[in-house]
Each structure stands twice: as C-alpha cells, then as structure tokens.
Amino acid sequence: MPAGLVISAPASGVGKTTLTLALARAWRNRGLNVQCFKSGPDYIDPAFHAVATGRASVNVDSWAMDRATIAHLVGRGTDADIVLAEGSMGLFDGVAARGVSGTGATADIAEMLGWPVVLVIDPSGQAQTAAAIAAGLRDYRPGVRLSGVVLNRVASPRHEDLVRRALNDIGIAVFGALPRHAEISLPKRHLGLVQAEEQAEIGKLIDEAARFVAEHVDLDAVLRSAAAWSVQPAANGLNVTPPGQRIALARDAAFSFVYPHMLEAWRAAGAEITTFSPLADEAPDANADVCWLPGGYPELHAGKIAANARFRSGLRAFAETRPVHGECGGYMVLGTALTDADGISHEMTGLLGLETSFAKRRMHLGYRLAALGAPMPGHQAGARLRGHEFHYSTIVAQPDTPLAVVHDATGAVIAETGSRRGHATGTFFHLIAEDR
C-alpha cells in the first residue's frame, strides 16, 4: 500500500519544487517507486516531476475538479511506494469563493486525501518566529495534519539551532536543515521555472539536489511520516470530450503549456494526437480533423513564428475547412499581430483579429469560469468550462465575436472573453475541466 505526503510552505518561492524533486530522486535512487502530483494549475512543475521519478505527473485541483476526478487522477499512484503532492503558493492560499470541491488551496488536497504535510520553511531574517509560523499553519485547519518541517536557506549552525529549539519546544519535528546552496537553484523566467525540456542538464541538477538533501535531511524520518492510503475507486473518470478524433497538436518550446491529464483524457476517449512544431516551420497534419495550439512562449519567438511561412500558410489552409483552437499563447498566434518585449510588432496567422503586446506587460493570473456562447472544439454552446489564466501580454484589440462570458473566481466578468471567427476559436484561459 503506498504512502502519501504533501510538500507545502507558508508562501511561494520557499523551495517546494526543489525539495519535492530531491526527495523523489533520492528515494528513486534507493529503489522506491515514486509518484508525484501537482496541486493547483501549474503546467511546468509536472514535467520536472517526470524527470525526477520516471513517471508522468498530473495536476489535481480542488477549484476546477470534483472529488471523483481527483480520485481518478491520484489512482495512478496506487502501485507506487511513496506519493508526493507538491503544493502551490502557501498551504492555505486559494480563492475567496469555493469552486467544485474547494478553493484551490493545497490544504484541500491534503485534507481530502488524508496526506500529512511536510512544510518547507525559509527562516531567513528570523529565528524563533519561524516556529510561530509553523505552529499557526499546524493549528489553522483541524483536518490538515502537519508531519514536520524542513528548514531551507539556513544561515549558520547557530541560526539552525535557534530555530530547531523553538520548533522542538512546540512539538514540531524538524526533518532537516538545508544551508544555502546556489548550485541547485532552478532557473526562472516570467511565467515561472524555465521548462525542464529546455534544460539539457536538468537530470544532473536533480541528482545534485538529491545528494544535497540526503546529506542534510533524514529521509527515513520523512518517509515514516507519510500516511498509508488506498484510493477509493472513482465512479467516473475525467469529464473531458476530445476536440476531435485526430488532433494536430502544436508542440515545441513556444507551444508547451498543456495539462497532461487533458492529453491522457483525449487518448483515453479514443482520440489520436499527432504533434507538429511551428518553430520548425511545420504545418498541422493534413489528415487531422482539428488543430490545437496550446499556450507557451510565443512572445519569446515571435520573429521566428512570423517568418515561418510554411507553418502560417498551412494553418490558414487547415482553418478553411476544419476547427482550429488556441489557448493563451496559441490564441495570440491565431491573432493578427504580436508585439514583443522590444516593441517590435510581428505578423501572426491572422485567423482572428486579436492583437497583443508583450511590451505592455501586466500580469493576468487566476481561475476562470467560462460560459460558452458558441461551440468550440470538444464543447457545445452553453458549456461551463473551468480553467486558469496566467500571462503578461495585454490585449491591444479583440474585435471578433466573443467566444464566452468569462468570470474570475469572485464572479466578476473579465475582458478576456476569447474570440471566434470562421473555424477559428481562442481563449486566454487554459482549460482544466468542464462542469459535469
């Protein structure tokens, strides 16, 4: 029977991902089967999990998914020895209004699955106060159980001793303390970590993190703190309809933000997926019946996309007779123009009238609930879609017919309605699930 743990923290940027990857690789090096999950809408971390464990990782999300969907997804961990769910933001951070089964907080997943929480705490600039923070997190929600803490970026042995003593005095186990170690810092860019597939040395970096953590953390104590669990069979699987029988999926460094559970659900429903690379000037498969452009980093490759005539003409020809859908970055490429960080405007495919600018940067972040006013691939008019939006580009013009009425998690209507024109549709949100 596998055992489960949640890796969380008081806030973002404390070291959850590094610890998760290091624990996963260290235990895998000991011969254990390790399964990772990501709590919340993050499309980058699961790829790192897969490198560390050799097993695909997927997202579980209490705001967008019901309990049956979450049970179905975590069921892949039943043949593992240890399951690690990496949290997002702080342990209790979610939205104000409850979604399908929770607010999107990591604590929802910990309570729902009965997995204890290992807290990563960065005590920089404090000492005993770190214990007060840990105690507050331990006691904030009765259904969430804290198994212990790992201290990160400890300044000195004296600093560590002060924090350890304070935590021991309130009965919180300290599994280990990590001094600062720049060699295992994961590189970042504006939407988070640089993707695993773009880092040739990522395997070596994870190996070094595993070695470093094994040297400073009691791996056996962490493992013993995990809770044995058996997943309850889900009455239903994922409530996902594939956008077509044969899907041409854009896939390269500019088009990589797609949730693994979506692709798995499409395949499970009988769809075939063929990939093509716009950056390599490839066109979608002419035998496909739908084309899907996921999000990614087109703003970093706008000049190359604009120059790739074969891709642009092939996509236009495809859209004359069959549906084409773009999410976030894919939506931007379906538009007329994209202005890069230097203020240079690049011509895009022109299937939609959308114009966007990365020069005029403003963060757009949060859950989205969209009521479709017209069909899009895989979903009928009137469908309620749950997703997540995270980008810095701004809309300069969005002249086409809106695709949906889109609300944020508070219920407020937002301007990023998506667009439709002919066979082309696009949204700024990434689809996670459809309401049952």
N, C-alpha and C positions, 0 to 999 in steps of 0.2 A: 504494500500500500504506500503510495507516495506521501511526502510531507510537504506542506506549503508554507511560504513566508512572503511577506510584503516588505519591500525596501522603500522607505519613505524618509521624509525630512521635514523640518519646520518651514522650509522655503525652497525655491528654485536655486540652482547654482551651487548647491552644497556638496555634491559629489555622488548623487544616487546612481547615475549611469555607470560611472567608473567602478563603484563598489559592486553593482549588480554584475557587470561584465567580469570583474576579477573573481568574485565568488563562483560564478558559473564556470569559468575556465579552470579555476583551481580544483573544484570538485570534479569536473570532467577529467582533469589530469589524474585524479585518483580512481578513475574508472566508473564514476557515477553517471547515470543518465540525468541530464538537467534540462528542464523545460522552462522557458521564460515567457512572460506576458508583459504587456504594457498597459497600465491603467490610464485611460484618457486618450484623447485624439492626437496621437503623435505618429507620424509616418516615417520617422527617421530611426528612432531607437530600435524598433524590431529588427532592422537589418543588422545592427550591431549585435543584438542578442543571437541571431542566427550564426554569425561568425564565431561567437564565443562558445556556443553549445553544439553546433552542427545540426540543430533542429529549428524549423520555422517557428517564429514568434508572431503572435497576433495581438490586436488591441481588444480590451474589454472596457466598456464604457457605460456607467450606470445612468447617464443622462439620455443617451441615444438608444440603449439596448434594454430589452426586458430580461428578466431572470432566466427565461428559457434559452434565449440567445447566448447569454453569458455562460450558462451551464453547458450548452453545446460546445462553445469555444474552448472552455477550460478542460473539457473532456479529453482533449488531446494529451493532457498531462498524466493520464491515469497509468501509463506504462513507464513513467519517469520515477527516479528515486527521490528527487527534490524538485519542487516547483517554486520559481521566483517571479513575483509580480512586481515590476518596477513602477513606482508611483509617479505622478506628475505634480508639479508645484509643491505646496505644503500638504501635509497629511489630510487636513480638513478643508482644503480650498476647493470650492466648487462654485456653482452659480446660486443666485438667491432663490430661484423658483425650481422646484423639483421637476425632473424630467420623467422618463419612463419608469425607472426603478431607483432613482436617486438624483443627486445634484451634480454628478460627475466627479465627486471627491474620491480620492484614493481610499479614504476611510470606508466608503460604501462597499468597495470590493473586499476589503479586509473583514468587515462585519458579515457581509453576505456569504463569504466562503469559509469564514472561521479561521482565517490565517493570521497568526501573530505578526506584529510589525517590528522590524528592525529599523531603528531611527539612525540616520546619518546626521550628526551634529557637528557644525563648524564653530568651535568656541573662540575664534579669532576676536581679540578685543574684549574678552570676558573670561571669567573663570567659574565661580560658583553659580553665577547667573545661568550658565548652560544647564545646570541641574534643575533650576526653577522652570526653565522652558520645557525640559523633558518631562518634569512632573505634571506641568499643565497639559501637555499633549497626552500623557498617560491617563489623566483623570477627566478629560473633556467629554468623552463619549463612552458610556458604560459598555457598549457592545464591541468596542475596539480594544484589543489586548496588546500591550507592549511587551515584547520579549527581551529587549535590551537595546543598547546603543553602540555605535561605532563612532569614535571621535575622528574628525578629519582636519588636516592642516594644523596640527598641534605645534606650538611654537618651541617648546623645550620640555625636558623631563619634569622640571618644576611645574610648568603650566599643566602638563598632563596629570601630575599628582594632585594638584588642587581640584581639578575637575573630577577626577576619579573619586576622591574622598567625598566630595559633595554628592555625587550620584550614589555611591555606596551607602551613605547615611540615609538616603530616602528609599533604599531597596531596589534600585535600578541597576541591572547588570551592565557592565562595560565589557564588551567582547574584544575590544582592541582600540588602539590609538594610532593614527597614521600621521607621521610628520609630513611636512610639505615635500613634494616630490614632483618637480616640474616635468620630468621625463614622461610621465603618464598623463599629461594634460591632453585632452581631446580637442583638436582644432575646431573653431566655430566660424559661422558666418551669420548673415542677418536673419535667417529662419531657423537657426539652431546649429547643431553639430554639422560639420562637413560630412557628407554621406559616406557610409562605410565603403561603398563601391568605388569611391573616388580616392581612397587612401590605400596605396599599394602596401604599406607597412602596417596595416591595422592588426593583422594577426600577431605580429611581433609586439605591438603596443599592448594588446590584451594579455599576451604572455608575461610581459614585464609587470603589468598591473597585478596579475595573479600572483607572481612571485613576491611582489612588494606587500600585497595584502596578506598572503600566507605567512610572511615574516612578522607581521605586526598584529594580526587578528587571530583569535582562537577559532579556527574553522570548525573544530569538533563541537565547541560550545554553541556556535551559531546553528549548526546542523541539529543538535539536540533540542534547540528551542523551537524548531518547526513543528507544526501540528499535523498529525496524520489526518487524512481526509479521503473520502470516497465520493466522487461526484455523483449527484443524482441524475439519472437519465432524463434528458430533455424531451418533453412531449413533441416539440417542434424543433427543427433546425433553424437555419438562418432564413429570415423572411426577405429573400433577395431574388428578384427576377433578372436574369441576364438581359443586357440590352439587345442581344441578337444571338443567333445560332453560331455564327462565325464572326468573331470580333477582331478587328485590326487595332492593336493597342500600341500607341507611341511609347517607346521605351528607350531612354538614354539619359545622359546627365542633365538634360533640360526638361525631361518628362519622366519623373520617377516617383512622384508622390501619389501612391495608390495604396489603399489599405489591403494587406494580404488577405484578410477574411473576405473581402469583396471578390477578389480573383478566385479564391477557393470556392466560394458560393456559386460563381458563374460556371466554373468547371463541374461542380457537383450537380448542377442543373442540366448538364449536357452540352454546354457551350464549348466551342473551340476558340482558343486565343492564339493569334499569330502576332508577333511583335515586329515593329519597324522603327528605324532611327531617323527622325527628321534632321538631326545634326550630321548624319552621314548622307544626307540628301536622298533618303529613301522615301518612296510613296507607300501608302497603305496597300495591303494585299487586294488586288482587283477582284478576288473571289470572295472577299468578306462581304457581309451584309450590313455591317455597322462599323464605324470608326470612332475610337475613344481616345481623346488626348487628355491625360491626367495632368495634374499640377507638377511643379518643379521649379526650375530656374531659367526660364526663357529670357528674363531680363539680363542675365549674365552672358547670353549667347545670341542676343537679338540680331547683331550684324550677320552672323553666320546663317541664322534662320532666314533672314531677308534675302541672302544671296543664293540660297539653295532652291533653284528654280524647279528642279525635278520634284522635290517634296511639295512645293506650293502648287504647282500645276496639277500634280497627281491628286492632291487633296481636293482641289477645286473640281476636278473631273469626277471624283468619287461622290462629292456632295451634290452633283447634278441629279443623281438618281437614288442615293441612299443616305441614311441619317449619319451625321457627324456631331459628336458632343464633346465639349471641352470643359474641364474643371480648373478653376483658378488660372494657373499659368497656361493651361490648354485653352481656356476661354480667351485669354489675352492674345494668343497666337491666332485664334479664329477671327480676331478683330482686324481693323484697318491699319492701325499703327501702334507701335510700342516705342516710347521714348526711354532711352537708357539712362544710367546714372550721370552720364556726361552731358545730358540734354540733347542727344542726337536722336532724331526720330527715324525709326526703321519701318518699312512697309511690311505688314504681315499678310495673311492669306486673303483677307477681305471677305470672308464668308459672312461676317457680321460687321456692323458699323462701329463696334466698340473701339475707342481709343483710350490707351492707358499710359501712365507715366511713372517710371521708377525714379525720375529726377525729383518729382514732387512726392516725397516719401511720407507716409503716415501709417502707423500700424493699425491693421484691422484684424481683430482677434476675438473669437468667441463662438459659441454654439449657434446654430441656425436651424430654424424650423420653417420649411418652405411648403406652401400650398400651391401645387402646380395649376396654372391657368390654362395650360395646353400640354399635350403629351411630350415626353422626352424619351429617349431610348430606355426601354425597360419599365417605364412608369406611365400610367394614364393620367389624363387631366383630373384634377381633384385629389391626387395622391398627396399625402403629407410625408415629406422627406426630412430626416434629421441628419444634420451634418455639422461641419466645423469650418470656420474661415480663419485663415492666418496668412496675411500678405502685407507688403509695404507699398505696393503700387496703388496709385489712385486713378479713379475714372475721370477722364477728360471729356468724353462723350459716350453716351449709351443710348443711341437713337432708335434702336429696334423695338419691336413689341416685347414687353416684359414677359419672361417665362413664368414667373411665380410671384406671389406675395410672400416676402421673406421677413421673418421676425427674429430678433435675437432672443436670448434666454429669458429676458424680462418681459417679453411680449411686445416690445417696441418694433415698429416697422422700420426697416433699413432700406437704404437706397440701392444696394447691390441686388437687384431683382433678377439678374440673369437676362438673357435675350434669346429671341428666336427669329429666324428668317429662313424661309425655304426649308431645306432639310437640316439646317444647322441650328444647334442649341448650345447654350453655355451658361455656367454658373460660377460665381466666385467661391461657393462653398464646396467642400469635399464631402461626398455622400458617405454616410456611415450605415444608415438603416432606414427602412420605411416603416412607419407606424403600422402595426398589424390591424 
